[in-house]
Amino acid sequence: MNKAKAVMFIFAVAAMLSMISIGYAIAAKTILGAFAGIVALCAVMFIGFKIKRKFREQGLL
């Protein structure tokens, strides 16, 4: 596994954890926590796709 795929794996795990945090916040009935989870998910996905495009342009993927 090259470095680019390892980085993408880390972003996938981070996105998964932020999705889990949204579900946990809803179960705990904290609206602020759910909102923070949604913001974190959007940020992780945005950065992940941006880095994936960068890796693809460099021919690492």
PDB file of N, H, CA, C and O in Angstrom:
ATOM      1  N   MET A   1       0.852  -1.172   0.000  1.00  0.00           N
ATOM      2  CA  MET A   1       0.000   0.000   0.000  1.00  0.00           C
ATOM      3  C   MET A   1       0.901   1.239   0.000  1.00  0.00           C
ATOM      4  O   MET A   1       1.738   1.418   0.885  1.00  0.00           O
ATOM      5  N   ASN A   2       0.711   2.079  -1.002  1.00  0.00           N
ATOM      6  H   ASN A   2       0.031   1.934  -1.721  1.00  0.00           H
ATOM      7  CA  ASN A   2       1.544   3.281  -1.058  1.00  0.00           C
ATOM      8  C   ASN A   2       0.995   4.361  -0.115  1.00  0.00           C
ATOM      9  O   ASN A   2      -0.072   4.206   0.479  1.00  0.00           O
ATOM     10  N   LYS A   3       1.746   5.446   0.002  1.00  0.00           N
ATOM     11  H   LYS A   3       2.613   5.572  -0.480  1.00  0.00           H
ATOM     12  CA  LYS A   3       1.392   6.494   0.955  1.00  0.00           C
ATOM     13  C   LYS A   3       0.063   7.158   0.613  1.00  0.00           C
ATOM     14  O   LYS A   3      -0.696   7.521   1.512  1.00  0.00           O
ATOM     15  N   ALA A   4      -0.226   7.321  -0.682  1.00  0.00           N
ATOM     16  H   ALA A   4       0.390   7.026  -1.412  1.00  0.00           H
ATOM     17  CA  ALA A   4      -1.464   7.991  -1.083  1.00  0.00           C
ATOM     18  C   ALA A   4      -2.679   7.186  -0.639  1.00  0.00           C
ATOM     19  O   ALA A   4      -3.667   7.753  -0.172  1.00  0.00           O
ATOM     20  N   LYS A   5      -2.607   5.867  -0.784  1.00  0.00           N
ATOM     21  H   LYS A   5      -1.804   5.406  -1.163  1.00  0.00           H
ATOM     22  CA  LYS A   5      -3.733   5.034  -0.369  1.00  0.00           C
ATOM     23  C   LYS A   5      -3.871   4.992   1.146  1.00  0.00           C
ATOM     24  O   LYS A   5      -4.983   4.885   1.662  1.00  0.00           O
ATOM     25  N   ALA A   6      -2.769   5.074   1.857  1.00  0.00           N
ATOM     26  H   ALA A   6      -1.865   5.161   1.438  1.00  0.00           H
ATOM     27  CA  ALA A   6      -2.829   5.121   3.315  1.00  0.00           C
ATOM     28  C   ALA A   6      -3.492   6.411   3.784  1.00  0.00           C
ATOM     29  O   ALA A   6      -4.283   6.401   4.728  1.00  0.00           O
ATOM     30  N   VAL A   7      -3.170   7.514   3.128  1.00  0.00           N
ATOM     31  H   VAL A   7      -2.528   7.522   2.362  1.00  0.00           H
ATOM     32  CA  VAL A   7      -3.786   8.798   3.477  1.00  0.00           C
ATOM     33  C   VAL A   7      -5.283   8.763   3.190  1.00  0.00           C
ATOM     34  O   VAL A   7      -6.081   9.264   3.981  1.00  0.00           O
ATOM     35  N   MET A   8      -5.663   8.175   2.064  1.00  0.00           N
ATOM     36  H   MET A   8      -5.014   7.767   1.421  1.00  0.00           H
ATOM     37  CA  MET A   8      -7.083   8.087   1.731  1.00  0.00           C
ATOM     38  C   MET A   8      -7.819   7.178   2.717  1.00  0.00           C
ATOM     39  O   MET A   8      -8.984   7.421   3.033  1.00  0.00           O
ATOM     40  N   PHE A   9      -7.149   6.141   3.200  1.00  0.00           N
ATOM     41  H   PHE A   9      -6.203   5.944   2.943  1.00  0.00           H
ATOM     42  CA  PHE A   9      -7.744   5.267   4.212  1.00  0.00           C
ATOM     43  C   PHE A   9      -8.005   6.040   5.501  1.00  0.00           C
ATOM     44  O   PHE A   9      -9.044   5.856   6.135  1.00  0.00           O
ATOM     45  N   ILE A  10      -7.079   6.893   5.889  1.00  0.00           N
ATOM     46  H   ILE A  10      -6.234   7.042   5.374  1.00  0.00           H
ATOM     47  CA  ILE A  10      -7.249   7.695   7.104  1.00  0.00           C
ATOM     48  C   ILE A  10      -8.437   8.639   6.951  1.00  0.00           C
ATOM     49  O   ILE A  10      -9.211   8.819   7.891  1.00  0.00           O
ATOM     50  N   PHE A  11      -8.586   9.242   5.775  1.00  0.00           N
ATOM     51  H   PHE A  11      -7.957   9.095   5.011  1.00  0.00           H
ATOM     52  CA  PHE A  11      -9.739  10.112   5.548  1.00  0.00           C
ATOM     53  C   PHE A  11     -11.042   9.326   5.574  1.00  0.00           C
ATOM     54  O   PHE A  11     -12.055   9.829   6.058  1.00  0.00           O
ATOM     55  N   ALA A  12     -11.031   8.104   5.062  1.00  0.00           N
ATOM     56  H   ALA A  12     -10.208   7.695   4.668  1.00  0.00           H
ATOM     57  CA  ALA A  12     -12.235   7.271   5.091  1.00  0.00           C
ATOM     58  C   ALA A  12     -12.622   6.926   6.524  1.00  0.00           C
ATOM     59  O   ALA A  12     -13.802   6.949   6.873  1.00  0.00           O
ATOM     60  N   VAL A  13     -11.635   6.608   7.354  1.00  0.00           N
ATOM     61  H   VAL A  13     -10.676   6.589   7.071  1.00  0.00           H
ATOM     62  CA  VAL A  13     -11.917   6.300   8.753  1.00  0.00           C
ATOM     63  C   VAL A  13     -12.425   7.543   9.482  1.00  0.00           C
ATOM     64  O   VAL A  13     -13.330   7.447  10.311  1.00  0.00           O
ATOM     65  N   ALA A  14     -11.853   8.700   9.182  1.00  0.00           N
ATOM     66  H   ALA A  14     -11.118   8.778   8.508  1.00  0.00           H
ATOM     67  CA  ALA A  14     -12.301   9.942   9.814  1.00  0.00           C
ATOM     68  C   ALA A  14     -13.744  10.265   9.423  1.00  0.00           C
ATOM     69  O   ALA A  14     -14.530  10.712  10.259  1.00  0.00           O
ATOM     70  N   ALA A  15     -14.092  10.040   8.155  1.00  0.00           N
ATOM     71  H   ALA A  15     -13.454   9.676   7.476  1.00  0.00           H
ATOM     72  CA  ALA A  15     -15.465  10.274   7.720  1.00  0.00           C
ATOM     73  C   ALA A  15     -16.419   9.303   8.410  1.00  0.00           C
ATOM     74  O   ALA A  15     -17.513   9.691   8.820  1.00  0.00           O
ATOM     75  N   MET A  16     -16.010   8.051   8.539  1.00  0.00           N
ATOM     76  H   MET A  16     -15.121   7.736   8.206  1.00  0.00           H
ATOM     77  CA  MET A  16     -16.841   7.060   9.203  1.00  0.00           C
ATOM     78  C   MET A  16     -17.059   7.435  10.676  1.00  0.00           C
ATOM     79  O   MET A  16     -18.173   7.320  11.188  1.00  0.00           O
ATOM     80  N   LEU A  17     -16.010   7.876  11.346  1.00  0.00           N
ATOM     81  H   LEU A  17     -15.105   7.969  10.930  1.00  0.00           H
ATOM     82  CA  LEU A  17     -16.140   8.265  12.748  1.00  0.00           C
ATOM     83  C   LEU A  17     -17.038   9.491  12.920  1.00  0.00           C
ATOM     84  O   LEU A  17     -17.766   9.593  13.907  1.00  0.00           O
ATOM     85  N   SER A  18     -16.988  10.414  11.970  1.00  0.00           N
ATOM     86  H   SER A  18     -16.396  10.331  11.168  1.00  0.00           H
ATOM     87  CA  SER A  18     -17.865  11.580  12.087  1.00  0.00           C
ATOM     88  C   SER A  18     -19.320  11.192  11.837  1.00  0.00           C
ATOM     89  O   SER A  18     -20.222  11.781  12.432  1.00  0.00           O
ATOM     90  N   MET A  19     -19.564  10.208  10.964  1.00  0.00           N
ATOM     91  H   MET A  19     -18.831   9.730  10.480  1.00  0.00           H
ATOM     92  CA  MET A  19     -20.931   9.710  10.786  1.00  0.00           C
ATOM     93  C   MET A  19     -21.432   9.022  12.052  1.00  0.00           C
ATOM     94  O   MET A  19     -22.590   9.182  12.440  1.00  0.00           O
ATOM     95  N   ILE A  20     -20.554   8.260  12.689  1.00  0.00           N
ATOM     96  H   ILE A  20     -19.613   8.131  12.374  1.00  0.00           H
ATOM     97  CA  ILE A  20     -20.925   7.600  13.939  1.00  0.00           C
ATOM     98  C   ILE A  20     -21.215   8.635  15.019  1.00  0.00           C
ATOM     99  O   ILE A  20     -22.129   8.457  15.825  1.00  0.00           O
ATOM    100  N   SER A  21     -20.444   9.711  15.036  1.00  0.00           N
ATOM    101  H   SER A  21     -19.702   9.856  14.382  1.00  0.00           H
ATOM    102  CA  SER A  21     -20.668  10.751  16.046  1.00  0.00           C
ATOM    103  C   SER A  21     -22.017  11.444  15.852  1.00  0.00           C
ATOM    104  O   SER A  21     -22.646  11.860  16.825  1.00  0.00           O
ATOM    105  N   ILE A  22     -22.457  11.568  14.612  1.00  0.00           N
ATOM    106  H   ILE A  22     -21.946  11.231  13.822  1.00  0.00           H
ATOM    107  CA  ILE A  22     -23.779  12.151  14.367  1.00  0.00           C
ATOM    108  C   ILE A  22     -24.856  11.257  14.978  1.00  0.00           C
ATOM    109  O   ILE A  22     -25.758  11.741  15.661  1.00  0.00           O
ATOM    110  N   GLY A  23     -24.757   9.956  14.728  1.00  0.00           N
ATOM    111  H   GLY A  23     -24.024   9.563  14.173  1.00  0.00           H
ATOM    112  CA  GLY A  23     -25.733   9.026  15.296  1.00  0.00           C
ATOM    113  C   GLY A  23     -25.703   9.012  16.809  1.00  0.00           C
ATOM    114  O   GLY A  23     -26.752   8.964  17.451  1.00  0.00           O
ATOM    115  N   TYR A  24     -24.521   9.052  17.381  1.00  0.00           N
ATOM    116  H   TYR A  24     -23.669   9.091  16.859  1.00  0.00           H
ATOM    117  CA  TYR A  24     -24.405   9.074  18.837  1.00  0.00           C
ATOM    118  C   TYR A  24     -24.995  10.358  19.407  1.00  0.00           C
ATOM    119  O   TYR A  24     -25.671  10.323  20.435  1.00  0.00           O
ATOM    120  N   ALA A  25     -24.751  11.477  18.759  1.00  0.00           N
ATOM    121  H   ALA A  25     -24.202  11.505  17.924  1.00  0.00           H
ATOM    122  CA  ALA A  25     -25.290  12.753  19.252  1.00  0.00           C
ATOM    123  C   ALA A  25     -26.808  12.772  19.167  1.00  0.00           C
ATOM    124  O   ALA A  25     -27.471  13.334  20.039  1.00  0.00           O
ATOM    125  N   ILE A  26     -27.362  12.166  18.128  1.00  0.00           N
ATOM    126  H   ILE A  26     -26.824  11.709  17.420  1.00  0.00           H
ATOM    127  CA  ILE A  26     -28.825  12.104  18.020  1.00  0.00           C
ATOM    128  C   ILE A  26     -29.387  11.212  19.127  1.00  0.00           C
ATOM    129  O   ILE A  26     -30.417  11.529  19.721  1.00  0.00           O
ATOM    130  N   ALA A  27     -28.708  10.096  19.401  1.00  0.00           N
ATOM    131  H   ALA A  27     -27.871   9.839  18.918  1.00  0.00           H
ATOM    132  CA  ALA A  27     -29.163   9.207  20.462  1.00  0.00           C
ATOM    133  C   ALA A  27     -29.067   9.876  21.830  1.00  0.00           C
ATOM    134  O   ALA A  27     -29.906   9.641  22.700  1.00  0.00           O
ATOM    135  N   ALA A  28     -28.055  10.701  22.017  1.00  0.00           N
ATOM    136  H   ALA A  28     -27.374  10.892  21.310  1.00  0.00           H
ATOM    137  CA  ALA A  28     -27.883  11.410  23.283  1.00  0.00           C
ATOM    138  C   ALA A  28     -28.720  12.690  23.339  1.00  0.00           C
ATOM    139  O   ALA A  28     -28.729  13.382  24.357  1.00  0.00           O
ATOM    140  N   LYS A  29     -29.410  12.998  22.262  1.00  0.00           N
ATOM    141  H   LYS A  29     -29.402  12.436  21.436  1.00  0.00           H
ATOM    142  CA  LYS A  29     -30.299  14.168  22.163  1.00  0.00           C
ATOM    143  C   LYS A  29     -29.560  15.486  22.375  1.00  0.00           C
ATOM    144  O   LYS A  29     -30.035  16.376  23.081  1.00  0.00           O
ATOM    145  N   THR A  30     -28.393  15.593  21.751  1.00  0.00           N
ATOM    146  H   THR A  30     -28.008  14.870  21.177  1.00  0.00           H
ATOM    147  CA  THR A  30     -27.648  16.853  21.788  1.00  0.00           C
ATOM    148  C   THR A  30     -27.605  17.416  20.367  1.00  0.00           C
ATOM    149  O   THR A  30     -26.930  16.882  19.487  1.00  0.00           O
ATOM    150  N   ILE A  31     -28.322  18.476  20.174  1.00  0.00           N
ATOM    151  H   ILE A  31     -28.871  18.910  20.888  1.00  0.00           H
ATOM    152  CA  ILE A  31     -28.411  19.095  18.855  1.00  0.00           C
ATOM    153  C   ILE A  31     -27.068  19.705  18.466  1.00  0.00           C
ATOM    154  O   ILE A  31     -26.664  19.630  17.305  1.00  0.00           O
ATOM    155  N   LEU A  32     -26.387  20.298  19.413  1.00  0.00           N
ATOM    156  H   LEU A  32     -26.714  20.359  20.356  1.00  0.00           H
ATOM    157  CA  LEU A  32     -25.089  20.900  19.127  1.00  0.00           C
ATOM    158  C   LEU A  32     -24.077  19.841  18.685  1.00  0.00           C
ATOM    159  O   LEU A  32     -23.283  20.082  17.775  1.00  0.00           O
ATOM    160  N   GLY A  33     -24.105  18.682  19.321  1.00  0.00           N
ATOM    161  H   GLY A  33     -24.750  18.487  20.059  1.00  0.00           H
ATOM    162  CA  GLY A  33     -23.205  17.595  18.937  1.00  0.00           C
ATOM    163  C   GLY A  33     -23.497  17.077  17.541  1.00  0.00           C
ATOM    164  O   GLY A  33     -22.577  16.788  16.775  1.00  0.00           O
ATOM    165  N   ALA A  34     -24.783  16.958  17.205  1.00  0.00           N
ATOM    166  H   ALA A  34     -25.530  17.193  17.827  1.00  0.00           H
ATOM    167  CA  ALA A  34     -25.161  16.507  15.869  1.00  0.00           C
ATOM    168  C   ALA A  34     -24.715  17.520  14.824  1.00  0.00           C
ATOM    169  O   ALA A  34     -24.221  17.148  13.760  1.00  0.00           O
ATOM    170  N   PHE A  35     -24.889  18.786  15.127  1.00  0.00           N
ATOM    171  H   PHE A  35     -25.290  19.089  15.991  1.00  0.00           H
ATOM    172  CA  PHE A  35     -24.459  19.832  14.194  1.00  0.00           C
ATOM    173  C   PHE A  35     -22.947  19.811  14.014  1.00  0.00           C
ATOM    174  O   PHE A  35     -22.446  19.965  12.901  1.00  0.00           O
ATOM    175  N   ALA A  36     -22.225  19.621  15.108  1.00  0.00           N
ATOM    176  H   ALA A  36     -22.632  19.496  16.013  1.00  0.00           H
ATOM    177  CA  ALA A  36     -20.760  19.557  15.027  1.00  0.00           C
ATOM    178  C   ALA A  36     -20.322  18.345  14.206  1.00  0.00           C
ATOM    179  O   ALA A  36     -19.351  18.425  13.453  1.00  0.00           O
ATOM    180  N   GLY A  37     -21.026  17.231  14.344  1.00  0.00           N
ATOM    181  H   GLY A  37     -21.815  17.165  14.955  1.00  0.00           H
ATOM    182  CA  GLY A  37     -20.712  16.044  13.561  1.00  0.00           C
ATOM    183  C   GLY A  37     -20.944  16.257  12.078  1.00  0.00           C
ATOM    184  O   GLY A  37     -20.163  15.793  11.248  1.00  0.00           O
ATOM    185  N   ILE A  38     -22.015  16.958  11.744  1.00  0.00           N
ATOM    186  H   ILE A  38     -22.650  17.335  12.418  1.00  0.00           H
ATOM    187  CA  ILE A  38     -22.306  17.256  10.335  1.00  0.00           C
ATOM    188  C   ILE A  38     -21.238  18.166   9.751  1.00  0.00           C
ATOM    189  O   ILE A  38     -20.782  17.959   8.626  1.00  0.00           O
ATOM    190  N   VAL A  39     -20.843  19.165  10.513  1.00  0.00           N
ATOM    191  H   VAL A  39     -21.213  19.333  11.427  1.00  0.00           H
ATOM    192  CA  VAL A  39     -19.791  20.079  10.053  1.00  0.00           C
ATOM    193  C   VAL A  39     -18.475  19.326   9.875  1.00  0.00           C
ATOM    194  O   VAL A  39     -17.761  19.544   8.897  1.00  0.00           O
ATOM    195  N   ALA A  40     -18.154  18.441  10.821  1.00  0.00           N
ATOM    196  H   ALA A  40     -18.734  18.265  11.616  1.00  0.00           H
ATOM    197  CA  ALA A  40     -16.924  17.660  10.721  1.00  0.00           C
ATOM    198  C   ALA A  40     -16.966  16.738   9.507  1.00  0.00           C
ATOM    199  O   ALA A  40     -15.967  16.590   8.802  1.00  0.00           O
ATOM    200  N   LEU A  41     -18.118  16.120   9.262  1.00  0.00           N
ATOM    201  H   LEU A  41     -18.929  16.240   9.835  1.00  0.00           H
ATOM    202  CA  LEU A  41     -18.249  15.236   8.099  1.00  0.00           C
ATOM    203  C   LEU A  41     -18.048  16.010   6.799  1.00  0.00           C
ATOM    204  O   LEU A  41     -17.337  15.549   5.906  1.00  0.00           O
ATOM    205  N   CYS A  42     -18.659  17.164   6.691  1.00  0.00           N
ATOM    206  H   CYS A  42     -19.237  17.539   7.417  1.00  0.00           H
ATOM    207  CA  CYS A  42     -18.498  17.977   5.479  1.00  0.00           C
ATOM    208  C   CYS A  42     -17.042  18.397   5.291  1.00  0.00           C
ATOM    209  O   CYS A  42     -16.523  18.368   4.175  1.00  0.00           O
ATOM    210  N   ALA A  43     -16.391  18.782   6.371  1.00  0.00           N
ATOM    211  H   ALA A  43     -16.813  18.806   7.278  1.00  0.00           H
ATOM    212  CA  ALA A  43     -14.994  19.203   6.277  1.00  0.00           C
ATOM    213  C   ALA A  43     -14.087  18.044   5.865  1.00  0.00           C
ATOM    214  O   ALA A  43     -13.222  18.212   5.006  1.00  0.00           O
ATOM    215  N   VAL A  44     -14.277  16.877   6.469  1.00  0.00           N
ATOM    216  H   VAL A  44     -14.979  16.741   7.168  1.00  0.00           H
ATOM    217  CA  VAL A  44     -13.440  15.719   6.151  1.00  0.00           C
ATOM    218  C   VAL A  44     -13.657  15.288   4.707  1.00  0.00           C
ATOM    219  O   VAL A  44     -12.696  14.984   4.000  1.00  0.00           O
ATOM    220  N   MET A  45     -14.905  15.258   4.265  1.00  0.00           N
ATOM    221  H   MET A  45     -15.686  15.505   4.840  1.00  0.00           H
ATOM    222  CA  MET A  45     -15.189  14.838   2.891  1.00  0.00           C
ATOM    223  C   MET A  45     -14.607  15.841   1.891  1.00  0.00           C
ATOM    224  O   MET A  45     -14.034  15.447   0.875  1.00  0.00           O
ATOM    225  N   PHE A  46     -14.754  17.134   2.181  1.00  0.00           N
ATOM    226  H   PHE A  46     -15.220  17.454   3.006  1.00  0.00           H
ATOM    227  CA  PHE A  46     -14.225  18.162   1.280  1.00  0.00           C
ATOM    228  C   PHE A  46     -12.716  18.048   1.150  1.00  0.00           C
ATOM    229  O   PHE A  46     -12.181  18.056   0.042  1.00  0.00           O
ATOM    230  N   ILE A  47     -12.035  17.944   2.276  1.00  0.00           N
ATOM    231  H   ILE A  47     -12.471  17.937   3.177  1.00  0.00           H
ATOM    232  CA  ILE A  47     -10.574  17.850   2.244  1.00  0.00           C
ATOM    233  C   ILE A  47     -10.133  16.548   1.588  1.00  0.00           C
ATOM    234  O   ILE A  47      -9.164  16.530   0.829  1.00  0.00           O
ATOM    235  N   GLY A  48     -10.841  15.457   1.879  1.00  0.00           N
ATOM    236  H   GLY A  48     -11.628  15.471   2.496  1.00  0.00           H
ATOM    237  CA  GLY A  48     -10.494  14.168   1.293  1.00  0.00           C
ATOM    238  C   GLY A  48     -10.603  14.158  -0.221  1.00  0.00           C
ATOM    239  O   GLY A  48      -9.707  13.670  -0.910  1.00  0.00           O
ATOM    240  N   PHE A  49     -11.699  14.696  -0.742  1.00  0.00           N
ATOM    241  H   PHE A  49     -12.428  15.092  -0.183  1.00  0.00           H
ATOM    242  CA  PHE A  49     -11.858  14.743  -2.197  1.00  0.00           C
ATOM    243  C   PHE A  49     -10.848  15.680  -2.844  1.00  0.00           C
ATOM    244  O   PHE A  49     -10.375  15.424  -3.951  1.00  0.00           O
ATOM    245  N   LYS A  50     -10.520  16.761  -2.151  1.00  0.00           N
ATOM    246  H   LYS A  50     -10.904  16.969  -1.251  1.00  0.00           H
ATOM    247  CA  LYS A  50      -9.523  17.693  -2.672  1.00  0.00           C
ATOM    248  C   LYS A  50      -8.150  17.028  -2.761  1.00  0.00           C
ATOM    249  O   LYS A  50      -7.442  17.193  -3.755  1.00  0.00           O
ATOM    250  N   ILE A  51      -7.777  16.284  -1.736  1.00  0.00           N
ATOM    251  H   ILE A  51      -8.352  16.150  -0.929  1.00  0.00           H
ATOM    252  CA  ILE A  51      -6.489  15.596  -1.743  1.00  0.00           C
ATOM    253  C   ILE A  51      -6.496  14.457  -2.752  1.00  0.00           C
ATOM    254  O   ILE A  51      -5.476  14.189  -3.387  1.00  0.00           O
ATOM    255  N   LYS A  52      -7.627  13.787  -2.907  1.00  0.00           N
ATOM    256  H   LYS A  52      -8.455  14.005  -2.391  1.00  0.00           H
ATOM    257  CA  LYS A  52      -7.705  12.704  -3.899  1.00  0.00           C
ATOM    258  C   LYS A  52      -7.481  13.243  -5.309  1.00  0.00           C
ATOM    259  O   LYS A  52      -6.787  12.619  -6.112  1.00  0.00           O
ATOM    260  N   ARG A  53      -8.066  14.394  -5.607  1.00  0.00           N
ATOM    261  H   ARG A  53      -8.630  14.900  -4.955  1.00  0.00           H
ATOM    262  CA  ARG A  53      -7.849  15.004  -6.920  1.00  0.00           C
ATOM    263  C   ARG A  53      -6.375  15.359  -7.114  1.00  0.00           C
ATOM    264  O   ARG A  53      -5.822  15.177  -8.199  1.00  0.00           O
ATOM    265  N   LYS A  54      -5.752  15.862  -6.062  1.00  0.00           N
ATOM    266  H   LYS A  54      -6.201  16.009  -5.181  1.00  0.00           H
ATOM    267  CA  LYS A  54      -4.331  16.210  -6.102  1.00  0.00           C
ATOM    268  C   LYS A  54      -3.478  14.971  -6.366  1.00  0.00           C
ATOM    269  O   LYS A  54      -2.561  15.008  -7.187  1.00  0.00           O
ATOM    270  N   PHE A  55      -3.780  13.871  -5.667  1.00  0.00           N
ATOM    271  H   PHE A  55      -4.525  13.840  -5.000  1.00  0.00           H
ATOM    272  CA  PHE A  55      -3.049  12.620  -5.878  1.00  0.00           C
ATOM    273  C   PHE A  55      -3.260  12.084  -7.296  1.00  0.00           C
ATOM    274  O   PHE A  55      -2.322  11.589  -7.920  1.00  0.00           O
ATOM    275  N   ARG A  56      -4.484  12.184  -7.797  1.00  0.00           N
ATOM    276  H   ARG A  56      -5.246  12.587  -7.289  1.00  0.00           H
ATOM    277  CA  ARG A  56      -4.769  11.681  -9.143  1.00  0.00           C
ATOM    278  C   ARG A  56      -4.013  12.487 -10.202  1.00  0.00           C
ATOM    279  O   ARG A  56      -3.522  11.920 -11.178  1.00  0.00           O
ATOM    280  N   GLU A  57      -3.918  13.803 -10.013  1.00  0.00           N
ATOM    281  H   GLU A  57      -4.317  14.263  -9.220  1.00  0.00           H
ATOM    282  CA  GLU A  57      -3.181  14.645 -10.962  1.00  0.00           C
ATOM    283  C   GLU A  57      -1.685  14.318 -10.943  1.00  0.00           C
ATOM    284  O   GLU A  57      -1.009  14.430 -11.965  1.00  0.00           O
ATOM    285  N   GLN A  58      -1.180  13.917  -9.791  1.00  0.00           N
ATOM    286  H   GLN A  58      -1.730  13.826  -8.961  1.00  0.00           H
ATOM    287  CA  GLN A  58       0.234  13.565  -9.679  1.00  0.00           C
ATOM    288  C   GLN A  58       0.505  12.121 -10.111  1.00  0.00           C
ATOM    289  O   GLN A  58       1.661  11.709 -10.205  1.00  0.00           O
ATOM    290  N   GLY A  59      -0.539  11.365 -10.370  1.00  0.00           N
ATOM    291  H   GLY A  59      -1.478  11.700 -10.295  1.00  0.00           H
ATOM    292  CA  GLY A  59      -0.389   9.979 -10.802  1.00  0.00           C
ATOM    293  C   GLY A  59      -0.087   9.011  -9.671  1.00  0.00           C
ATOM    294  O   GLY A  59       0.469   7.940  -9.916  1.00  0.00           O
ATOM    295  N   LEU A  60      -0.435   9.356  -8.456  1.00  0.00           N
ATOM    296  H   LEU A  60      -0.886  10.226  -8.257  1.00  0.00           H
ATOM    297  CA  LEU A  60      -0.160   8.484  -7.325  1.00  0.00           C
ATOM    298  C   LEU A  60      -1.264   7.470  -7.074  1.00  0.00           C
ATOM    299  O   LEU A  60      -1.041   6.474  -6.387  1.00  0.00           O
ATOM    300  N   LEU A  61      -2.441   7.706  -7.615  1.00  0.00           N
ATOM    301  H   LEU A  61      -2.622   8.515  -8.174  1.00  0.00           H
ATOM    302  CA  LEU A  61      -3.552   6.760  -7.443  1.00  0.00           C
ATOM    303  C   LEU A  61      -3.749   5.940  -8.692  1.00  0.00           C
ATOM    304  O   LEU A  61      -4.638   5.090  -8.738  1.00  0.00           O
TER     305      LEU A  61
END
